[in-house]
Amino acid sequence: MRKEAQQALGIAVSTMVLGACVTGPGTSANAQKPRQISASERAQAAQAHPEIMAEFGGAYEGPGTAMVKRIGKEVAVRSNIAAAENECTVTLLNTTVVNAFAIPGCYVYMTRGLLSIMNSEAELASVLGHEVGHVDAQHSKKRQNAALGSGIVSILATVLTGSSQIGQLAGQLGQVWTMKYSRDQEYQSDDLGIRYMTAAGYDPFAAAEILQSLGDQQALETRIRGQNEAAQIPSWARSHPLTAARVKRATQKAAATGVKPGQLKRDAADYFTAVNGMLYGDDPAQGFVDGHKFAHPVLKIAFEVPQGYYLNNGAAAVTATGGQAQIQFSGGKLGDGDSLDSYISTVFQGVLGTSKAQYTGVQRTTINGLESATATARVATQNGNRDVSVVAYRFGGGSGYHFIFISPSNVNVSNVVTTTARSFRKLTDAQAAALRQRVIQVVTVKPGDTAESISRRMAFDDYKLERFLVMNNRETNPTLRAGEKVKIVVFG
């Protein structure tokens, strides 16, 4: 959550993204006539772009950005999209999420999280080519219709209760990993991506390698977080389902190009140069997520959610899902002369909109030295009653913060509300200063170095070796050659 976002009560998320990236038979990918990006597609993409940016932390403009934009253009111009060098917009997103996607109008997005586990420009060309392939094949148009089903609960909540934020929260938590493609769509985009990258001069065998890395990264996330929490994390592997057969197929398709492994460029050295110093993990301006904990070094705040909940750090709010309640944390203005009652009223107005649902009398207390207040409303929907609880805090300096908890009325989540609410606290200057950003550092392997010895330098308390192996696409017990480059993560 960015510092400026604490002035806004709630977040705005476009349901258009739910249908962003889907297609069918008879696509332009096999047509002779170049596919034109329509004016309406371009306009819709331009309208969705700032909302996508807000959802995913905005654009990252540091190391690696120029490379992503350049290679995105290189593969796009090999597609069947007319004037792709001008029509396609490529953005590197400032988020830890491991993902890439595209929307109609040829707006293509890559995340820092995904870029960090690559090891060559060829792998980057493969993923960007795959996403351009979804646009070229017009997969998005049919997927937009299919995605309406996954967003129906969100839409109903908005329509039936007048609750923009209930709908937005549900949409935000579900939009990325519900964008799944069919097997045939994935295969077609794999094939197109391989075609584009080969035409651009990149080794097509890198396509199978990045698919394998993505699978390894997903397995590591499951090991670190556990099956239930890892299943909630948005990832390229979830929106573009990975299988061993798909990895094998990519290798076969690369061989079918007639190119021999290593015959075309990998540009690993250029990749390492480009990402050296790139931010890894959370941006300090948005705060840090560490398992079930959130801490913001600039705002000097911290809280925790119970086990089983996955934290998602957005640019405007922090959300948590996975248990029986949906949780949103944000902030707003609260002057010294303003009451917490009026603050809570404003929050409920933002959540419930024009709904006439009444909330209970405000209960006041003190939590970790902060004046706080709680109120709950019951909202009737076609899917049953929902309880919406708000816990607000007077932070001082003209600022207030609050949690919103949404749960079925027949489910008791009082322990979740109480535990989370009572964890909110101010950080001391020393505690805030201890929250340090991490960056990628490219190092040269020296004689005698091993994966075990180099991984000890990783800026993590756990899974040092496992993280090192995944981000460098190495198998267990790899042999490192003196003089080669590898990536580690250090404090910046």
Secondary structure, DSSP 8 states (H G I E B T S, - for coil): --TGGGGSSS----GGGGGSS---SS-GGG-SS-B---HHHHHHHHHHHHHHHHHTT-B--STTHHHHHHHHHHHHTTSSBTTHHHH-EEEEE--S-B-EEEETTTEEEEEHHHHTT--SHHHHHHHHHHHHHHHHTTHHHHHHHHHHHHTHHHHHHHHHH--HHHHHHHHHHHTTTT----HHHHHHHHHHHHHHHHHTTB-TTHHHHHHHHHHHHHHHHHHHH-HHHHTTS-BHHHHTT--HHHHHHHHHHHHHTT--TTSSB--HHHHHHHHTT-EES--TTT-EEETTEEEETTTTEEEE--TT-EEEE-SS-EEEESSSSEEEEEEEE--TTS-HHHHHHHHHHHHHTT----B---EEEEETTEEEEEEEEEEEETTEEEEEEEEEEEEETTEEEEEEEEEETTS--HHHHHHHHHH-EE--HHHHHT---EEEEEEE--TT--HHHHHTTSS-SS-HHHHHHHHTT--SS----TT-EEEEEEE-
